[in-house]
Amino acid sequence: MDRQQVAVRDEVIRLGQFLKLAGVVDTGGEAKLRIQEGEAKVNGEVETRRGRQLVPGDLVEFGGEVLEVVVKAGA
């Protein structure tokens, strides 16, 4: 699976916010439901908390994609 880097402004972002930023969900409500249903993995483990804190280097698997958390240059 190819890895897509998603740049975040701060050192920490919540899983639900990250999925919206990455464009893989349209709303926070959709993120909440899909996370609660076990559709997201963080670093290879199913994560059901949308408030899970992500840090640079974390890998999120969602919807057949692997998304890597990276800090936006100059942030």
Helices and strands as residue ranges (DSSP letters): E 3-8, E 13-14, H 15-22, H 28-36, E 40-42, E 45-46, E 53-54, E 59-62, E 65-71
